[in-house]
Amino acid sequence: MDAAELIRSVPTDLFLGGEWVAAENGATFGVHDPATGDELTRVADAAPGDALRALDAAVAAGPEWAATPPRERAELLRTVWRKITERADDFALLMTLEMGKALPESRSEVTYGAEFLRWFSEEAVRIAGRYTPAPAGTGRVLVTKQPVGPCLAITPWNFPLAMGTRKIGPALAAGCTIIVKPASETPLTIQLLAQLFDEAGLPKGVLSVLPSSHAGEVTGPLLEDPRLRKLTFTGSTEVGRMLAEKAGRSLLRTSLELGGNAPFVVFEDADLDAAVEGAVAAKLRNGGEACTAANRFHVHHSVRDAFVAKLTERMASYKLGPGTDPDATLGPLVNENQKKTVIELVQDAVSAGASVRLGGEPADGPGWFYPATVLDDVPKQARILQEEVFGPVAAVTGFDTEEEALAAANDTRYGLAAYIFTRDLDRALRVSHALETGIVGVNRGVVSDVAAPFGGIKDSGLGREGGTEGIEEFLETKYIALQ
């Protein structure tokens, strides 16, 4: 269907307790197209009372859903995976309209995001415990897993589908009920996803979706309610800290996937063509608006000039334009504030002495566009080496020794992802172990995989999503002592 028809077809009320209802105060807020700034539609603006009603529904539905056979939970997830796949074009267009990314990026996210539901449908039937004799012969040890209980998921705007399915999938597979508060910039994708879950026959109250323009007011009462037992959040480190502090008062199980400042290290023996392709993938995936995006490019001085030349040429080939333009390969940033952040970080780096090899100036006209940009000779004091740029800007610095490269790569409070390019396997393993990150890409620029644990250390968060580890975040371990 076309854009206008698609927007009209997406529910704009709250999905609360299995029903589509208006916010209790009747309020709405606008969702905008980043390519133009125009309002696409208005959605219900949840209030604190709506959140507590959603929790009432989640608590009421919890026991029956937890007792639902794992195979039935698995089949429901698989049904929704199939529905998303059948409507891949609609989901891709919807994400492009509300988030801005180019359609090829959106299509990739549909495949990636849907796969979490298929993956966790398979994990649902593999939740296991153990039964062993006590070593002292005094009895037997029975260990079992149980759903943690009602969950709150707060999702970001940069991957509207995948960050929802990466949380909803394991929660439902584990037997938990879940309330989702999507980002106010991109609520429509989760609204459409909720519609598919409803069509698939998900019992009422198991999933609620509460779009809101004032997240703190809506989530605050939930975090203070002892019936909520789990918080999962993807977003900035600053907001994550505040949420963790609030969750700590109720000792909630907490998963936090926070900011990143990924280093991309190119050693002197690297295949430069492969390194450049990896750099483009790591930098420009999702237009640079990804927590795993390469932020700092540390390149051995002996190959730096050649690398920068090749990188500049490749990034110059990206065409800036509305994500719906079939020729566009780089869409707008999500909003005006994000554009201002990118502008400020680039200007700071240039004023500190960095050289602009490509881009460096915001695009004219409507929308929140910023071109692919390459900065070379970025000095250590530049803010862009310490702050997450979240845009299509590559900041390049040089190094002489492996020790120097490691020190520079680890010189950040973040620890989500890192990338290294080298032909030396010993070095690859040595450096991977020494990097202070939860994820390392070796000779590859894309590291996200539904079958792998995703998460960081230091200021990049707590817990893991995806992989066999992802469902454990939604399960409690119980020990039963048998005589």
C-alpha positions in Angstrom: 0.0 0.0 0.0 1.1 3.6 -0.5 2.4 5.8 2.4 -0.9 7.6 3.1 -2.9 4.4 3.1 -0.4 2.7 5.3 -0.4 5.5 7.9 -4.2 5.5 8.0 -4.2 1.7 8.6 -1.9 1.8 11.7 -3.8 1.9 15.0 -3.2 5.2 16.9 -4.8 4.3 20.2 -3.1 2.6 23.2 -3.0 -1.2 23.0 -4.0 -1.7 26.6 -5.1 -5.1 28.1 -5.8 -6.5 24.6 -8.0 -3.5 23.5 -7.3 -0.4 21.5 -8.4 2.5 23.7 -7.8 6.3 23.9 -5.6 7.7 26.6 -7.5 8.4 29.8 -7.2 12.1 29.4 -7.8 12.0 25.6 -4.4 13.5 24.8 -2.5 12.8 21.6 0.9 13.8 20.2 2.3 14.1 16.7 4.6 11.8 14.8 6.8 13.5 12.2 8.6 12.6 9.0 12.3 13.4 9.5 12.7 14.1 5.7 10.3 17.0 5.8 9.4 17.8 9.4 5.7 17.3 8.5 3.3 15.6 10.9 2.4 12.1 9.7 -0.3 11.4 12.2 -1.2 11.7 15.9 -1.2 8.9 18.4 -2.7 8.5 21.9 -0.5 10.0 24.6 -0.5 7.6 27.6 -0.9 9.0 31.1 0.2 7.5 34.4 -3.3 6.0 35.0 -3.0 4.2 31.7 0.3 2.7 32.7 -1.2 1.3 35.9 -4.2 -0.1 34.1 -1.7 -1.9 31.7 0.1 -3.3 34.8 -3.3 -4.5 36.2 -3.9 -6.3 32.9 -0.4 -7.8 32.9 -0.7 -9.0 36.4 -4.1 -10.6 35.8 -2.9 -12.3 32.6 0.4 -13.5 34.1 -0.5 -16.8 35.7 -2.3 -18.2 32.7 0.3 -17.1 30.3 3.1 -18.6 32.4 1.2 -21.8 32.5 0.7 -21.9 28.7 2.7 -24.8 27.3 6.0 -23.6 25.8 5.1 -25.1 22.5 2.0 -22.9 22.3 3.9 -19.8 23.2 6.5 -20.7 20.6 3.9 -21.2 17.8 2.3 -17.8 18.6 5.7 -16.1 18.2 6.3 -18.0 15.0 3.0 -16.9 13.7 3.8 -13.3 14.2 7.2 -13.8 12.6 5.4 -15.1 9.6 3.0 -12.1 9.6 5.8 -9.6 9.7 7.6 -11.4 6.9 4.4 -11.3 4.8 4.1 -7.5 5.4 7.8 -6.7 5.1 7.2 -3.9 2.6 4.7 -2.2 4.9 7.0 -2.4 8.0 9.9 -1.1 5.9 8.0 1.9 4.6 6.5 2.7 8.0 9.9 2.7 9.6 11.3 4.9 6.9 8.4 7.4 7.2 8.7 7.8 11.0 12.5 7.3 11.5 14.0 8.5 8.2 16.3 5.7 7.3 16.7 4.7 3.6 14.3 1.9 2.5 17.2 -0.6 2.0 18.1 -0.1 5.6 14.5 -0.5 6.7 14.1 -3.7 4.7 17.2 -5.1 6.4 15.8 -4.3 9.8 12.5 -6.0 9.0 14.4 -9.2 8.3 16.6 -8.8 11.4 13.8 -7.7 13.7 11.4 -10.5 12.7 14.1 -13.1 13.2 14.1 -12.4 17.0 10.6 -13.8 17.2 11.5 -17.0 15.3 14.7 -17.4 17.3 12.9 -17.1 20.7 10.1 -19.3 19.5 12.8 -21.9 19.3 14.2 -21.0 22.7 10.8 -21.2 24.4 10.8 -25.0 24.2 14.4 -25.3 25.5 14.0 -23.7 28.9 15.7 -26.2 31.1 16.8 -26.9 34.6 18.7 -29.8 36.2 18.3 -32.7 38.7 21.4 -34.1 40.4 22.3 -35.8 43.7 23.8 -33.6 46.3 27.6 -34.2 46.5 27.4 -35.1 50.2 24.7 -37.7 49.6 22.3 -35.8 51.8 19.5 -35.4 49.2 18.9 -34.3 45.7 19.2 -30.9 43.9 16.4 -29.8 41.6 16.9 -26.6 39.7 14.1 -25.1 37.6 13.4 -21.9 35.7 10.3 -19.7 36.1 9.2 -16.5 34.4 10.3 -13.4 36.3 6.8 -11.8 36.0 5.4 -8.6 34.6 8.0 -6.6 32.5 8.4 -3.1 31.3 10.3 -2.5 28.0 11.4 0.9 26.9 12.5 0.9 23.3 14.5 3.5 21.3 13.8 5.2 18.0 16.7 4.0 15.9 15.6 0.4 15.4 11.8 0.7 15.9 11.0 -3.0 15.1 14.1 -4.9 16.1 14.5 -3.3 19.5 10.9 -4.2 20.2 11.1 -7.8 19.1 14.4 -8.3 20.8 12.6 -7.6 24.1 9.1 -8.9 23.4 10.3 -12.2 21.9 12.2 -13.5 24.9 9.7 -12.1 27.4 6.8 -14.0 25.8 8.9 -17.1 25.2 9.8 -17.2 28.9 6.1 -16.8 30.0 6.3 -13.2 31.1 3.7 -10.5 30.4 5.1 -7.2 29.0 4.3 -3.5 28.7 6.1 -1.6 26.0 6.8 2.1 26.0 8.1 2.9 22.5 10.1 6.0 21.7 7.9 9.0 21.0 9.6 9.6 17.7 8.7 6.2 16.3 5.7 4.6 18.0 3.9 3.5 14.8 6.0 0.4 14.1 5.3 -1.0 17.5 1.7 -0.2 17.1 1.6 -2.2 13.9 3.4 -5.0 15.6 0.9 -5.1 18.5 -1.9 -5.3 15.9 -0.2 -8.5 14.5 0.1 -10.0 17.9 -3.6 -9.3 18.5 -4.5 -10.9 15.1 -2.4 -14.0 16.1 -4.5 -14.6 19.2 -2.2 -13.4 22.0 -4.3 -13.5 25.2 -5.5 -10.1 26.4 -3.2 -8.3 28.8 -0.1 -10.3 27.9 1.2 -7.3 25.8 0.3 -3.7 26.2 1.8 -0.8 24.2 1.8 2.7 25.6 3.1 5.5 23.3 3.8 8.7 25.3 5.4 12.0 24.9 6.3 12.2 28.6 8.0 8.9 29.3 9.1 9.7 32.9 5.5 10.4 34.1 4.2 7.1 32.5 7.0 4.8 33.6 7.6 6.3 37.0 4.5 4.8 38.7 5.3 1.4 37.1 8.9 1.4 38.5 7.5 2.2 41.9 4.9 -0.6 41.8 6.1 -3.8 43.5 4.1 -5.9 41.1 6.5 -5.0 38.2 9.4 -7.4 38.3 11.6 -6.6 35.3 12.9 -3.5 33.4 14.5 -3.7 30.0 15.7 -0.5 28.4 17.7 0.5 25.3 18.7 4.1 25.1 21.2 6.7 26.4 23.5 6.1 29.3 22.2 9.1 31.1 18.6 7.9 31.0 19.7 4.4 31.8 21.4 5.6 35.0 18.2 7.3 36.1 16.1 4.2 35.4 18.6 1.9 37.1 18.4 4.1 40.2 14.6 4.0 40.3 14.6 0.2 39.5 17.1 -0.4 42.3 14.6 0.8 44.9 12.3 -2.1 44.0 15.3 -4.5 43.3 13.9 -5.1 39.8 15.7 -7.4 37.4 17.3 -4.9 35.0 18.7 -5.1 31.5 20.2 -1.9 30.1 21.6 -1.6 26.6 23.1 1.9 26.6 25.3 4.2 24.6 28.5 3.3 22.7 31.7 4.8 21.4 33.0 2.0 19.2 36.6 2.1 18.1 37.5 0.8 14.6 41.2 -0.3 14.6 43.0 -0.9 11.3 46.4 -2.5 11.7 49.3 -2.2 9.2 48.7 -5.7 7.8 45.0 -5.3 7.2 43.4 -5.9 3.8 42.6 -2.2 3.2 39.8 -2.8 0.7 38.1 -5.2 3.2 38.7 -2.7 6.0 37.1 0.1 4.1 34.0 -2.0 3.3 33.8 -2.9 6.9 34.3 0.7 8.0 31.4 1.8 5.7 29.1 -0.9 7.1 30.1 -0.1 10.7 29.7 3.6 10.2 26.8 4.1 7.9 24.5 1.2 8.9 21.3 2.9 9.9 22.8 6.2 8.8 25.2 6.1 11.7 22.4 6.2 14.2 23.3 2.9 15.9 24.9 2.2 19.3 27.3 -0.2 17.6 28.3 2.4 14.9 32.0 2.9 14.6 32.8 6.3 16.1 36.6 6.5 16.2 38.8 5.2 13.5 42.3 4.3 14.8 44.5 3.6 11.7 48.2 2.6 11.6 50.1 5.6 10.3 51.7 3.5 7.6 48.3 2.9 5.9 46.3 5.8 7.2 46.5 8.0 4.1 45.5 5.2 1.8 42.7 4.2 4.1 41.3 7.7 4.4 41.4 8.2 0.6 39.5 4.9 0.0 37.1 5.6 2.9 36.4 9.1 1.6 35.7 7.8 -1.9 33.3 5.1 -0.7 31.4 7.4 1.7 31.1 10.0 -1.1 29.1 7.5 -3.1 26.3 7.6 -0.6 23.4 9.7 -1.9 21.6 11.9 0.6 17.8 12.1 0.3 14.4 11.1 1.7 14.4 7.5 2.7 11.5 6.8 0.4 13.6 8.0 -2.6 14.6 4.8 -4.4 18.0 6.3 -5.3 18.8 7.5 -1.7 21.2 5.5 0.3 21.5 7.9 3.3 18.3 9.3 4.9 17.9 12.2 7.3 18.7 12.2 11.0 15.7 11.5 13.3 15.1 15.0 14.6 16.4 18.5 14.8 18.1 17.9 18.2 20.1 15.0 16.7 21.1 17.2 13.8 22.3 19.9 16.1 24.4 17.4 18.1 26.2 16.2 15.0 26.8 19.7 13.8 28.3 20.7 17.2 30.6 17.7 17.4 31.9 18.3 13.9 32.4 22.0 14.5 34.3 21.2 17.7 36.6 18.7 16.0 37.4 21.1 13.2 38.0 24.0 15.5 40.4 21.7 17.5 42.4 21.1 14.3 40.7 18.2 12.4 40.8 18.2 8.6 37.5 17.8 6.7 38.0 15.3 3.9 34.3 14.9 3.0 31.1 16.7 4.0 31.2 18.6 7.2 28.3 21.0 6.6 24.6 20.4 7.1 22.4 20.1 4.0 20.2 23.0 3.0 16.4 22.7 2.7 13.7 21.0 4.8 14.2 17.9 6.9 17.0 16.9 9.2 19.7 15.9 6.8 23.5 15.7 7.4 25.8 14.3 4.7 28.4 11.5 5.0 31.5 13.2 6.6 35.1 12.1 7.0 37.4 14.0 9.5 41.1 13.2 9.5 43.8 14.2 12.0 41.3 14.5 14.8 43.1 15.7 17.9 42.7 13.8 21.2 40.9 16.7 22.9 38.1 16.7 20.3 34.7 15.9 21.9 33.8 13.5 19.1 36.4 11.0 20.3 34.6 10.8 23.7 31.0 11.5 22.8 28.7 9.3 20.7 28.1 11.2 17.5 25.1 9.1 16.3 25.4 10.3 12.8 27.3 9.6 9.5 30.6 11.1 10.6 33.9 9.1 10.6 36.6 10.6 12.9 40.1 9.3 12.0 43.3 9.3 14.1 46.6 7.5 13.7 48.8 5.2 15.8 52.2 3.5 15.6 52.1 0.5 18.0 49.6 -2.1 19.1 49.8 -0.9 22.6 49.1 2.7 21.5 46.1 1.5 19.5 44.7 -0.5 22.5 45.1 2.4 24.8 43.3 4.7 22.4 40.5 2.2 21.8 39.9 1.7 25.5 40.1 5.4 26.3 36.3 5.8 26.8 33.7 5.3 29.5 31.7 3.2 27.0 32.2 -0.5 26.2 29.6 -1.8 23.8 31.3 -2.7 20.5 34.7 -2.6 18.8 36.1 -3.5 15.4 39.6 -4.6 14.4 41.1 -5.4 11.0 44.2 -7.6 10.8 45.5 -10.6 8.9 47.3 -11.9 12.1 45.1 -14.4 14.0 47.3 -14.2 17.1 46.9 -10.4 17.1 43.2 -10.6 16.5 42.7 -12.8 19.5 45.1 -10.9 21.7 43.5 -7.6 20.9 40.0 -8.9 21.2 40.7 -10.1 24.7 42.2 -6.8 25.7 39.5 -4.6 24.3 37.1 -3.4 27.0 33.9 -4.1 25.1 31.1 -6.7 25.2 31.3 -7.2 21.4 34.2 -7.4 19.1 34.0 -7.6 15.3 37.1 -9.1 13.7 37.5 -8.3 10.0 33.8 -7.5 9.7 31.8 -4.3 10.1 28.4 -5.7 11.2 28.2 -7.6 14.5 24.5 -7.9 15.2 23.2 -11.5 15.1 20.1 -12.8 16.7 22.0 -16.0 17.8 24.7 -14.0 19.6 24.5 -12.2 23.0 24.3 -8.5 22.5 25.4 -6.1 25.3 28.2 -4.0 26.8 30.3 -3.3 29.8 31.3 -0.1 31.6 28.8 2.7 30.8 27.3 0.7 28.0 25.0 -1.3 30.2 24.0 -4.5 32.0 22.8 -7.9 30.7 22.6 -9.4 27.3 19.9 -9.6 24.6 19.7 -12.2 21.8 21.4 -15.6 21.7 20.7 -18.3 24.2 21.5 -15.8 26.9 18.7 -13.4 26.0 15.8 -15.5 27.5 17.7 -15.9 30.8 17.1 -12.2 31.5 13.4 -13.0 31.8 13.7 -16.1 34.0 14.2 -16.7 37.7 16.3 -19.7 38.9 14.6 -21.7 41.7 16.4 -24.4 43.7 14.3 -27.1 45.3 16.0 -29.3 47.9 14.7 -32.9 47.8 15.4 -35.5 50.4 
